[in-house]
Amino acid sequence: MLAGGDTVTAPLRIGPYAIERLLGVGSFATVWLGYDRALDTHVAIKVLAENWSHDLRVRERFLDEARLLRRLEHERLIRVHAVGELPDSRPYAVLAWADGGSLRDRLAAGEIPAPTALRLLGEVCAGVACCTGTASCTAISPRATSCSARPAPAGRNRC
């Protein structure tokens, strides 16, 4: 159920993927858990929200994000397997499904000890640094986080 009492009806399929359940809803996209029968694996399918589907700039930004993630290889980033378009012309991206829960789930489970929180922050920072290529967390300690701007690391498509 969405804010305001709206509901989201699950499609049976998106492209060749059978839809199992809703994973999340945001202001720009909805994410579904899909099943790839050919590869016997689950995937996450991110679909651009209907209210943004006719804005060409938003559509292109959505596809640019998928293309960027497809080119990047990093253990902290979700890999994009494919992109497609629904019959109503909304684009979607097929991503690897990370079954480790969300940060929201982790926070709802209770207070996170400071050392664990700092480690998680370092993981997030490293993922962001990989995407931007301009910042890098060089140290995470109980006392300080040191992030510095610098050029992207050498090496094509790797962070």
Summary of the structure (lengths in Angstrom):
residues: 159
radius of gyration: 17.8
end to end distance: 37.3
largest distance: 52.5
contacts: 392
relative contact order: 0.12
helix: 30%
strand: 33%
